[in-house]
């Protein structure tokens, strides 16, 4: 659940099973860190036919928001509370503070125009996600 929610919140538009690798030894198997994470916060997240993000459902006809609504609606009450809590934590303002913090932490000159574009897309995404959470609470 956490991985799916993280991918959805960060608008990963190219996250598929090819971006995972399984490592194993004689006694344990585990997933490696994820690959291709640079595909987050992208406009093509909104375009279902171009978005290859790993999905909750195997239905190819649903868009990412229908898929998320299905995931949320079918979740138990505890999972719904967790999703709502994470949603409340990852606000557009928190994203803005994080982007500002990147400039300070790594002395990176993050172009203001790109930062504003990311924030605008994320605000739309955050609003869409909020509508799903609001509408499915009453089901």
N, C-alpha and C positions, 0 to 999 in steps of 0.2 A: 504494500500500500504506500509506504513512504517513497519508494522509488518512483512509482507511477505519479504520485502527487507532486514530487519534485520536478519531474519531467514536464508535467502539465503546467505548473506554476511558472517555470522558467521558459515556457513556450519552445520546447525542443522540437524542431521541425524535421530532424533527420536522425531519429533515434530508433534503431531497429536491432534485431538480435545479432546482426553482424558487428555491433558495437560492444559486445560483451566477449569475454574470453574466460574459459573455465581452466583453472590450474588445479592440479591434483598431485598428491604424493601418495605414499603407501597408506596413509591413515586419514587423510582429509582432502576434500575438494572445496574450492571457493571461487567466487567470481573476482576477476581482476577489477581495477578501477575502470570506469567507463571511458570510451573513446568518443571523439567527435562532439565534444560538449560545446564547441564554438558555434554550433548551429542553434543556439538559444536566442531568445528575444528577436525573432525574425518575422517579417511580414507574412511569409508563406505559411506560418503557423495557422493562419486563418483560412487558408485555401486547402480544402480537404483532399483534392486530387494531387496536390504536391506535397502534402504533409505525410511523411512515412513514420511518424512517431509511433513507438510501441503503444498499443491501445489495450484497453480493458476488454473490449469486445472483439470478436473475430468478424463482425459484420463490416463489410467494406462500404456499405451504403451510408453509414452514419458519419457525420462530421465530428470533429474533435469535441465540440460542445455537447452534442447528443451523446457521444460516447462517455464523456465525463458525467453527464446527468444520469445515465444508466448506472455507472459505477457508484455514484453517490446514492441514488435511489435504492439500489440493491444492497447497500452496506448496512451493517448492524448499527444500533444506536451509538455504541462506543466509538466506532470508526467515524460516524458522522460528526460526533463531537470533536474528534481529533482533526478532521478535515476543516471544520469551522474554526478551530483554534489556530491552525496553521494559516488559514486564510486571513484571520485577523492580525497575525504577526507579520505577514509578508505584504504589507500595504505598499502602494506606489511611493509614499514618502520614505519608507524604509529602503526601497530600491534606490531612490535618489540619494539618500545618505550613504548607501553602500558604494554607489558610483563615485560620489565625491570622495569617499574614503580611499578608493583605489588610487586616485591621483596623489593623495598624501602618502599612502603606505609605500608605494613603489615609484614615486616621483614620475608617474606616467602622465603625459599630456593627453588626457582623454578629451577629444574634440567635443566642444559644447553642442554642436549640431547633431552629432551622433547620440550623445547622451539624451538630448531632448527627443530625438526620434524614438529611442528605446523607451523612454518614459511615457511618451504618447501611446505607443503600442501597448505597453504594459497596463496603462490606465484603462484602455478599451478591454483588454483581456481580463483585468481584475473586475471590471464592471460586469462583463458577461458571466464570469464565474459567480459573482455575487448574486446575479439574477437566478442562476441555477440553484444556488443554495437557498435562496429565499423562496423560490417556487416549489422546491421539492420538500421543504420542511413541513408543508401542510399536507403532503400526500399520505 
